[in-house]
Amino acid sequence: MGIGDTVLRALIYGLTILHLGPGFAFAVVAFGCDDTFAALQNICQKDAFAAFVQLTLIAWAVLIVGLLLKIYISKYFNKNK
């Protein structure tokens, strides 16, 4: 795997995280802030923009942690190859 492959993979991961975070936040603010989701009521009681920003940051953090776990686990299983 060359440097070009690594850069392309990093670009795809970065763009994916960049777009999925706000997408998740929009879906939660638009469709998840009704009375059925009691766990989200603390976030949904704020104004829509503040909830969107907070959910975007949370989603980015979760996605980055997931990506780091994926990289760590992949390196662990591929270290003997």
C-alpha positions as CSV (number, residue, x, y, z in Angstrom):
1,M,0.0,0.0,0.0
2,G,1.6,3.3,-1.1
3,I,1.3,6.8,0.2
4,G,-1.4,7.6,-2.3
5,D,-3.6,4.8,-1.0
6,T,-3.1,6.0,2.6
7,V,-3.9,9.6,1.7
8,L,-7.0,8.6,-0.2
9,R,-8.2,6.3,2.6
10,A,-7.7,9.2,5.2
11,L,-9.6,11.6,2.9
12,I,-12.5,9.2,2.6
13,Y,-12.6,8.6,6.4
14,G,-12.4,12.3,7.1
15,L,-15.2,13.2,4.6
16,T,-17.3,10.4,6.0
17,I,-17.0,11.6,9.5
18,L,-17.5,15.3,8.5
19,H,-20.8,14.5,6.7
20,L,-22.2,11.8,9.0
21,G,-22.0,13.9,12.1
22,P,-24.3,16.7,11.0
23,G,-26.5,14.2,9.2
24,F,-27.1,12.2,12.3
25,A,-27.7,15.5,14.3
26,F,-30.2,16.7,11.7
27,A,-32.1,13.4,11.8
28,V,-32.3,13.5,15.6
29,V,-33.4,17.1,15.8
30,A,-35.9,16.7,13.0
31,F,-37.4,13.3,13.9
32,G,-36.2,12.3,17.3
33,C,-37.2,15.3,19.5
34,D,-40.7,14.1,20.3
35,D,-42.0,12.7,23.6
36,T,-41.2,9.1,22.7
37,F,-37.4,9.4,23.2
38,A,-37.0,10.3,26.8
39,A,-33.2,10.0,26.7
40,L,-33.0,12.9,24.2
41,Q,-35.3,15.3,26.1
42,N,-32.4,17.0,27.9
43,I,-30.8,17.9,24.5
44,C,-34.1,18.6,22.8
45,Q,-35.3,21.1,25.4
46,K,-32.7,23.6,24.0
47,D,-33.3,25.6,20.9
48,A,-32.9,23.7,17.7
49,F,-29.5,25.2,16.7
50,A,-27.9,24.5,20.1
51,A,-29.2,20.9,20.0
52,F,-27.9,20.5,16.5
53,V,-24.4,21.7,17.4
54,Q,-24.3,19.5,20.5
55,L,-25.5,16.4,18.7
56,T,-23.0,17.1,15.9
57,L,-20.1,17.2,18.3
58,I,-21.3,14.1,20.1
59,A,-21.7,12.2,16.7
60,W,-18.2,13.3,15.6
61,A,-16.7,12.1,18.9
62,V,-18.4,8.7,18.6
63,L,-17.4,8.3,14.9
64,I,-13.8,9.2,15.6
65,V,-13.6,6.8,18.6
66,G,-15.1,4.1,16.4
67,L,-12.6,4.8,13.6
68,L,-9.7,4.7,16.1
69,L,-11.0,1.4,17.5
70,K,-11.3,0.0,14.0
71,I,-7.7,1.0,13.1
72,Y,-6.4,-0.4,16.4
73,I,-8.2,-3.7,16.0
74,S,-7.1,-4.0,12.4
75,K,-3.5,-3.4,13.3
76,Y,-3.7,-5.9,16.2
77,F,-5.1,-8.7,13.9
78,N,-2.7,-7.9,11.0
79,K,0.5,-7.5,13.0
80,N,1.6,-11.1,12.3
81,K,1.2,-10.8,8.5
